[in-house]
Amino acid sequence: MSAFKPLPLGRTIPNRVHAVSCSLPTIEAVRGYEEKKPEITAHLTSGYPRFVVHPLVLQLTAYYYKQSGFVGLKLWLVSSEKIANRLEAYLKSASSVTRFHADGIYGVAHKDDADTNAKAKSFLQHMGGFLPSRQAEDQLVKLGLLAKAAEEELYQGESETTIKQYLQKALPGASSEDLFLTGSGMNAIYSAFKSVSEIQAKKGKTIWIQIGWLYLDTIAILKKFTSSPSDYIFISNIFDLGALQYLLEKQGAKIAGVITEIPSNPLVQTSDVKLLSSLCKKHDVSLILDTSIASLFSVNVFSYADVLVNSLTKYTASEGDLIAGLAAINPKSKDASELRRLIGNSREILYVRDMARLAAQILNTEVVLAKIADNTLRVAQFLEKDSRVDSVFWALEPKSKDNYLAIARSPTSVGSMITFSVKGSLDTFYDRLSFPKGPSFGMKTTLICPFMYLAHYDMVNSAEGRRELLSHGINADILRLSVGSEPIEDIIEALNLALG
């Protein structure tokens, strides 16, 4: 029997309380989710935790809302007092804000209108600032509103020490003090960006450069939190470091930092990291590298970055049931000492039970990655040879192969991600495919989604937006496949059947 059975709309992936993905089994469901159609959203009780407020958090919010006596207000429960302060400051210009604090839980309430709701939600999404689901669960148990927490394996020793010691295997030269565990990968990125910006602003450096098309919230942080619109520069072609060199020679005295993904999301392309690093060092520009797509255990780039960031939700939490991140400071960076202080103060601390859950999984990372990578190699070869497939992007596709192999830990360390498009109908292929379908990647479970529909639906849904995506080399109908550890025969058979 095949490892894959179609999942109903809204089923969590995996089928656990704290799952980080949920099933969107048809293109109609994807569109309905993006367009907030009630007949679709009514089935979505959970979802990726930075985008969808977890049902346990909603239950706790409803309790505190009633206890507080708030009327006509929207209450957000957040991960810390620090995030509450930031959200309050962010919303003050648009709405009167009321602070909430009870039982060690912090929140912010404001007038319940669509514009302010959207503004607050996007802010918390970018920061990774929602209250963690396990913290909400623990609080509900303390209040007697929940009988007990969901049963799961938790590490019984010193979780943070165990996690950091394992991460140090992939980060040579890093001490425990260089590694900052965060509440999400996005919070690691924001904390690194904010800290570098603060250091560089003292030198009159305020410009940030984005290399390649990156994950949507990384782009949002650069656009929203740089000093002015002119302080954000986008170099679309990840291979065009000549453009970066030109900018550095012309404006190097004003450029604070460069950020890119190794490889990029969703095109899985890799820049020349060695050259990129040398250009940044020459002009006193800080370099942030995000290794989430293939994992910091697949690529060796720590020595080139000032700060390496990584979503530990991917691969190290391969069961797919927790959200966490890492900001790792290169001890050889000239700003290492100041970065330790600033990132330490800025980041959201990983909740204690999330820490114990991560420690219970992280020791399996390299074994899981090896199995996933072996499957990825074979799936990529199948797709590249199939005449029904239009384009295939993965770590070793021709344009990126040499750059990737230069920093890969081995020729087979390719991660899980393959992005491809089909020659026939996207709708037909996607609807016929028996894989679990939803956001996220880097778990034991194979997972696929029409990525641009979920990340940039406004662009996908207009002719002008589609043209702009094509100008950056992105087909709006690409599918982002995260290969799992199921039997390779089942994975390829499912693809073959869906291709028709």
N, C-alpha and C positions, 0 to 999 in steps of 0.2 A: 504493500500500500504506500501511496505517496505521503511524504512528510507534510504536505500542504493541503489544507482544507479551507475553502472560502470562509472568511469571518464576517459576521453581521455588522452592519453600520453601528459605530459607537463602541464596539467591543474593545476593551483595553488590550494593548500589546506590550508585554505579555498580559495574561489574564490574572493580574494582581492589583491590590489596592493602590500601590504607589508606582504603577506603570507609567512610562514616559511617552508612550505613543497610543494612538487609538485608530480603529479601522475606518478608513474611507474607501469602501470597496468598489465604487464606480465613479466615473468622471462626473456624473450628475451629482453625486454626493460631495465631491470636491468643490464643484461650482456652488452648490447649495450652501456648503460651509462658508465659503468666501463671501457669498452674497447674503449670509445670515438668514436663510430661508427657514422658517419655523419647522417645516416638515422634516428638515435635516437636523438642525441644531437641537431639536427635542430629544434626539437619540444620543447626543454627545454629552455624556455625563462627566467625561474626563478628557485629557489631551496633553500635549506637551506643556510641562509645568510653567514655562515662562510666558505662554500665550493663553492658556486656559486656567482659570482659578480652580484648584482642586476641590472636589465635592466636600472633603473634610474641612478645608479652609472655609468654604461657603457655609457649612453647618456651624462652625465656630463663629463666623462673622454674624450670622443670623442671631445667635445667642447673645453676643455682646451688643449687637444693635438694639435688641429688645431691652437688655439690661441698662443700656446707656440712656434710653429715653429719646434717642435721636428721631426726629421727624423730618421728612423731606430731604434727608441727607444720604449720601452714598459713603459707605465705610469700607476702607481697604485695610486689611491686616497685613503688616509688613514684617520683614525679617529682623529688624533691629530699630533701636531708637535713632541710630545714625541715618538709616533710610527714611524714617519718618521725618526727620529734620530736613533732609534733601527734598522729599516730596512736598512738604509744606512750603518750602522756599520756592519750589518750581511752580506751584499752583497759585501762589498768593496774588500774582498779577491778574489771574483769570477768575478767581473765586475766593470767597471767604472760606477759611479753613478752620476746622475744629480738631484738636489733637485728642487721641484716645490712648489710654494706658490702663491695663488691669492684669493682674496675675503674671507680670513679666512679659505680657504681649503688648506690642505697640501698633498703633494705627493712625490713619488720617481720614477724616470725614469732610465732605464738601457738598455743596448744593448738587442735587441729583439731576444733572442735565447732560445731554448726549455729548456735547463738546468737551466738557470738563472730564467726564467719565473716560472718554477716549484719550485725552491728554494724560490723565493719571495712569491709565492702563499701559499706554505705550512707554511711559517713563519707567514703570516698574518692570516691564518686559525688557527694556534695554539694560537696566541695572541688575536684573535678576533679583528683584527686591520683594517678591511675594513671600508671605509666610510659608516656610517649608511644610509639606503635607505631613511629615512625621511629627513635627512639632505641634501642628494642629491636632493630630491624632492623640498625642500624649496629653495635651491639654483637655481634650474632650473626655478622656478617661479620668483625669483628675477631677473634672467637674461632675462626673457621674453620668455624662451624656452618651458614653460609649462603654460597653462592657469591658472590652480589652483591646489592646493593639493587635493588628494582624500578625500572625505567626510568620517569622522569617528568620533566616540565619543571621546572627549578629556576632561579630568578632568579640571574644571574651577577654582579650588582652589589652595592651595599650595601643589603641587604634591609630592615633596620629603618628606615633613613632613607627609603627609597622608600615603605614602608607608611605611615609617619607623615606624610610630605608629602602623600600622597593623602588620608588621613583628615582632615588639616587643612582641606581644601577644604569639608568638611561641618561643621567645628567652628570657626567664626570666632573669632579671638582666642586660640585654644589654641596654646601653644608645644609644641615637642617634649617638654619636661619635664613637660607636663600629661598626656601620653598614655602609658599603661602597657599594653603588650601582655602578655597572659596566656595560660596554657596551655589555657584554655577560657573560654567565656562565664560559666559558673557560678563559676569561680574569680575572675573579675572582680567578680561580685556579692558573693561571700563576702568578698573583700578590702575592697570598699567598705563593706559592712555592718560588718565588724570594726573598720575604721579610724574610721568615724563613731562607732560605739559607744564606742570608747576615748576619743575627744575629748569626747563628750557626757556620759559617766559622771563626768568630773571636775566637771561642773556639777550632778550629781545627776539627770541625765536618762537614763532607762533604758528607757522605753516605745517600742515600735515599732508603727507602724500600717501595715497592708496595705490598699491600696485596690483592690478588685475581686478576682475569682478569678484567681490568677496561676499561673505554671508551678510544677509540683509541688516541685522542689528549692528554689525561692525560698521557698515556704511552709515547707518543712522546715527551712531555715536559720533563719527567723524563729521557728519554734516551738522548735527545739532549742537555739539559742545565745543567745536573750535570757536575761536574768538569772533570770527566774521566769515561770511560766505567765501571771501577771497582767500581765507586761510585753509581751505580744503581743495586739494588738487587730486584729480583722478587720472592715472595712467592706465588705460584700458588693456593694453597689450602687455601681458606679464613677462614677455621675452624682450621687450624694448627697453633695456637698461640704458641705451643711448639717450633716450628721452629723459630719464632720471639724471644721468650725468650732466646733461645740458641744464636742467633745472638747478642742480646743485652748484654748478659753476656760476650761474646767473644770480641765484637767490639763496645760496648756501647759508649766508649769515642770518637769514630769517626762517630757515626750515628747522622745525623742532624734531620731527620724527617721520619715519616711514613704517608702514604696517602692511604685511602681506601674509597669505596663508601658504603653507608648504605641505602638500599641494593645495590648490585653490578649490573653492566651492562655488559652483557645481562642476566646473570643467576639468577638475583634477589635473591642472597644469602647474608646473614647477619652474620657478625662476632660477637664474644662476645665483645661488645663495652666496657663494664665495665672493663673486664680483659685487653683488649687492651690499654685502657687509663691508667690503673694503671701501666702496664709494661713501657709505655712511660714516665710517670712521674718519676718513680723510676730511670730511666737512663738519665734524662734530654734530652729527645727526644721529639720534637714537633709533635703534631698529627693534621693532616688536615682530616676532614671528609666531604664528599660530599653527601648531602641528596637529590640530584635532582630526583632520580628514583621514590621515593614515596612521596617526598615533605617534607620540614621542618615542615609542618603542620600535617604530618602523624606520624613522629618519633620525639622523644624527646631526643636528644643527645648533645645539645649545651654545657652542663656542662662537657662533657667528652673531648671536642676538645679544642685545642688552637685556631684554626680557623675553622669555619664552612663555607663551600662554597655551593652555590646552583644556579642552572640555573633558573632564574625567568621567562624564556621563557616557562617553564613547570608549569602548574596548575595555577600560579598567573596571567599569561597571557593566559587564557584558550581559548580565541578566536583564538589563533594560528597566530597572526599577528604582533608579535614584538619579538626582541631578547634583553635579559637583564640578569644580574647576580647579585649575592650578595656575599660579603666576610664579615662575621660576626666574630668579635674578642671576645673571651671569656674574660670578664674583670678580671677574676680570674687567667688568665694565667700570669706566672711570667714575660713574655715578652710583656704584653699587651700594655704598653705605646709605646715601640719601634715599635711594629707591627702596631699600629695606624698610626704612622708617615710614616713608609715605605710603607704600603699598600696604604695609602692616596696619596703618591707621585707616586706610581707605576701604579695604576689602570687607566683604561680608563673610563672617566666620561660618564654616561648615557646621551645621547642626550636629550635636553629639551622636544622635542615633543614625543620621546619614553617614557620619564618620565610621561608626561601627559596621554599618552595612557595606560601605566601600571597602573597608579592611577585610571583610569576609570574602570579597570577590577579587580584589586586586592581585593576589598572589597567583591567580590563574591566568593573568593577562597574556603572558608570552605563549603559553600553550594554546589558548583560544585564538590569539592572533595568527599563529602558525597554521592552524586548521583553516581559518577564514581566508588567509592569504593564498593557500593552496587552492581552495575553491575559486577564489577571485581570478587567479591565473587561468584556470580552465574555463571559467565562464567568459572571460574576456576573449580568449581564443575562439570560443564557439561563436560569439557575437560578431567578431571581426570577419569571420569566414562566411557568415550567413548572408545570402543575397537579399533577404527580406529586411535586413537592418541597414539603416541609412548612414549613421555615424556612431563612432564609439570613442569615448574619452576615458582614460584610466591612467594610472601612474606611469605605465610603460608605453603609452601611445607615442608614435614617432616624434612629434614635436617636443615632447617633454622627456623622453626616455633618458637621454644623456645627462640632463640636469638632475633628474630624479636619482639615477644610479650613482651620481657623484655624492649624494648625501644619504642614500639608503643603507641600512645596516646590513643588508644582504640583497642579492639580485632578486630574491623572492619576497622581500618585505614590502608588499604592495598595499596593505590595508584591505578595506572591504569595498571601496566605492568604485562603481562603474556608471558613467552617465552615457545614455545612448538615445537615439531616436529611430523610429521604424518608418519604413517606406509606405506602409498602409495607414489606416486610420488609427490615431492615438486612442480614440474612444473605444474602438473595437478591441484593440490589443489589451488595453488596461482593464476593461471590464471582463475579458476572458481569462486573464491571468489569475492563478490560484494563490499567489504569494500573499502574505499579510501586506496591507497597503496603508501607509501612514507616515508621518514625519519621524525624524531622528535616523540614526545610523549607528554602526559600530557595536552591534549586539549579536549574540549567538543566533538570533532569529533573522532570517532573510527578510528584508523590508524594502518596499519600493514606493515611490511617489512621483507625481508629475511636478517636479520641484518648483518650477517657475510659477505654476498656478498657486502654490501655497505661499511662496515667498514674495511674488510680485504680480499678483492677480490683476491689479490695475493696468499694468503694462501688457500682460497677456491678452487682456480683454479689449484692447484697442489696436487698430492698424498702426497708428503712430508708435505705440509702445512696442509692438512686435518688430517694427523697423529699427527702433533704437536698440533692442536686444540683438538683432542680427548684425548691427554695426559693431557690436562687441563680440561677435562670433558665437552668439547664443541663440539656438533655436528655441522658441517659446514652448515647443511641445516635447522637450527632452524629458526623459525619465531618469530619476536618480535611484540607482539600485545599490543597496547595501547588502552584499553577499554574506550569508550566515554560515553556520557550521553543520547544516543538514547534509545528508548524503548528496554528493555532487550529481549523481544520476537523477535524483528527484528535482534538483534545481534546474538542470538543463532540460529535462522533460517538460517541466512546467512552462519554461520559456518557449520551447519548440511548439507546444500545443497552442499557446496564445498567439504565436506568430502565424499559425494557420497553415 
